[in-house]
Amino acid sequence: QVQFVESGGGLVQPGGSLRLSCAASGSILGPNIMGWYRQAPGKQRELVAEITNGANTNYADSVKGRFTISRDNTKNTVYLQMNSLKPEDTALYYCHLRELMRLSNYWGQGTQVTVSS
């Protein structure tokens, strides 16, 4: 099993910045992809950004140029730097880990991001 400690969510004004962190621990086997998904009220959960062990990244079109994902493989930790935040970025942000050998998926409990004036 894999456990997560997520942090960094909160309330920010439009145009502001936040940095999310997620530290994974437990029995993580082999190469994996870590990332962030988000879910706004009444909407489906969607991918925000993800990153492989080799630092290959993938972003949703809506956040390209504003968000940056990074990771520290020695700490099994993924970060999401969010700049130029917009009200439509308001959502519950979930940390995610997918093991590429076992094809297992693990989810964090979520951290709330609210962008409002």
C-alpha positions in Angstrom: 0.0 0.0 0.0 1.0 3.6 -0.7 0.3 6.6 1.6 0.5 10.3 0.7 1.1 13.5 2.6 -0.3 16.4 0.6 0.2 20.0 1.4 0.1 23.5 -0.1 -3.5 24.1 -0.9 -5.4 27.2 0.2 -7.1 30.4 -0.8 -5.4 32.8 -3.3 -6.5 35.8 -5.3 -6.6 35.6 -9.1 -3.1 36.0 -10.5 -1.5 34.6 -7.4 0.6 31.5 -6.9 0.5 28.3 -4.9 2.9 25.3 -4.6 1.5 21.9 -3.9 3.6 19.1 -2.5 2.9 15.4 -2.2 5.2 12.9 -0.5 4.5 9.2 -1.2 5.6 6.4 1.1 5.1 2.6 1.4 5.7 -0.2 -1.0 6.3 1.6 -4.2 7.6 -0.9 -6.8 9.6 0.0 -9.8 9.2 2.9 -12.2 6.2 5.1 -11.8 4.4 8.2 -12.9 3.4 10.8 -10.3 1.0 13.6 -10.9 -1.9 15.8 -10.0 -5.6 15.6 -10.9 -8.3 18.0 -9.9 -12.1 17.8 -9.6 -14.3 20.9 -9.4 -17.9 20.6 -8.1 -20.2 19.0 -10.7 -17.3 18.1 -13.0 -15.3 15.0 -13.7 -11.8 14.5 -12.3 -9.2 15.6 -14.8 -5.5 15.3 -15.3 -3.6 18.5 -14.4 0.0 17.4 -14.9 2.1 14.2 -14.5 5.8 13.4 -14.5 7.8 10.2 -14.9 10.9 9.0 -12.9 12.9 10.3 -15.9 11.3 13.8 -15.7 9.2 13.5 -18.8 6.1 15.7 -18.2 2.6 16.0 -19.5 0.2 18.9 -18.9 -3.4 19.7 -19.5 -3.8 22.4 -22.2 -5.5 24.6 -19.7 -2.5 24.9 -17.4 0.4 24.9 -19.9 2.7 27.9 -19.4 1.2 28.5 -15.9 1.9 25.3 -13.9 5.1 23.4 -13.5 5.4 19.9 -12.2 8.7 18.5 -10.7 9.7 15.6 -8.6 12.4 14.4 -6.2 12.9 10.7 -6.8 15.0 10.3 -3.6 12.0 11.4 -1.6 9.2 10.1 -3.7 7.8 13.6 -3.7 6.1 15.5 -6.5 5.5 19.3 -6.6 3.2 21.5 -8.6 4.0 25.1 -8.9 0.9 27.0 -9.9 1.3 30.6 -11.2 -1.2 33.0 -12.7 -4.0 31.2 -11.0 -7.6 31.7 -12.3 -10.9 31.2 -10.7 -11.5 28.2 -13.0 -8.5 26.5 -11.3 -10.6 26.2 -8.2 -10.9 22.5 -7.4 -9.9 19.7 -5.1 -6.4 18.6 -6.2 -5.5 14.9 -5.8 -2.0 13.5 -5.8 -1.7 10.3 -7.9 0.8 7.6 -8.4 0.7 4.9 -11.1 3.2 2.0 -10.9 4.2 0.9 -14.4 5.1 -2.6 -13.5 2.1 -3.6 -11.4 -0.2 -1.1 -13.2 -1.5 -0.1 -9.7 -3.1 3.3 -9.1 -3.0 5.2 -5.8 -4.7 8.4 -4.8 -4.1 11.0 -2.1 -6.9 12.4 0.0 -7.0 15.8 -1.9 -6.1 19.3 -1.0 -8.4 22.3 -1.8 -7.3 25.1 -4.0 -9.6 28.1 -4.1 -9.0 31.1 -6.4 -11.2 34.0 -5.5 -11.0 37.7 -4.9 
